[in-house]
């Protein structure tokens, strides 16, 4: 589970897009106990241009290929 943002082509036709995903990094206790992936309290923070999203501690969650 994770979050990702990518641009979707506006031109007609078949396109392939790779979306890099990430997830919030849990606390040390959460990681040791396997408490599941933490979630953002305010998911909209990923879409803003403000500095709040740059304070997030994250880790890679892989990538998704869209066609």
C-alpha positions as CSV (number, residue, x, y, z in Angstrom):
1,X,0.0,0.0,0.0
2,X,1.3,3.4,-0.8
3,X,0.7,6.8,-2.5
4,X,1.8,8.0,-5.9
5,X,1.3,10.9,-8.2
6,X,1.9,10.9,-12.0
7,X,0.8,12.8,-15.0
8,X,-1.8,11.2,-17.2
9,X,-1.4,12.0,-20.9
10,X,-4.2,14.1,-22.4
11,X,-3.5,13.1,-26.0
12,X,-5.7,10.2,-27.4
13,X,-4.1,6.9,-27.9
14,X,-2.4,4.1,-26.0
15,X,0.1,5.3,-23.4
16,X,2.3,3.7,-20.8
17,X,3.0,5.6,-17.6
18,X,5.1,4.4,-14.6
19,X,4.0,5.9,-11.3
20,X,6.6,5.8,-8.5
21,X,4.9,5.1,-5.1
22,X,5.8,5.8,-1.5
23,X,4.4,5.4,1.9
24,X,4.8,7.2,5.2
25,X,7.6,5.7,7.3
26,X,6.3,4.3,10.6
27,X,7.9,4.7,13.9
28,X,10.5,2.2,15.0
29,X,7.9,0.4,17.2
30,X,5.4,0.1,14.3
31,X,8.1,-1.3,12.0
32,X,9.2,-3.9,14.7
33,X,5.7,-5.0,15.5
34,X,4.6,-5.1,11.9
35,X,1.6,-2.9,12.7
36,X,0.9,-2.3,9.0
37,X,1.6,0.7,6.9
38,X,0.8,4.0,8.5
39,X,-1.6,6.3,6.7
40,X,-1.6,10.0,6.2
41,X,-4.0,11.9,8.4
42,X,-4.6,14.4,5.6
43,X,-4.0,12.8,2.2
44,X,-4.5,16.1,0.4
45,X,-1.1,17.3,1.7
46,X,0.4,15.3,-1.2
47,X,-1.2,17.5,-3.8
48,X,-0.3,20.9,-2.4
49,X,2.7,23.0,-3.2
50,X,3.3,24.0,0.4
51,X,6.2,22.9,2.5
52,X,4.2,20.5,4.6
53,X,4.7,17.5,2.3
54,X,8.5,17.9,2.4
55,X,8.5,17.3,6.2
56,X,7.0,13.8,5.7
57,X,9.3,10.9,6.4
58,X,8.7,8.3,3.7
59,X,10.1,5.2,2.1
60,X,9.8,3.7,-1.3
61,X,6.8,1.4,-2.0
62,X,7.8,0.4,-5.5
63,X,6.2,1.5,-8.8
64,X,3.0,0.9,-10.8
65,X,2.9,0.6,-14.5
66,X,-0.3,2.0,-16.1
67,X,-1.3,1.3,-19.7
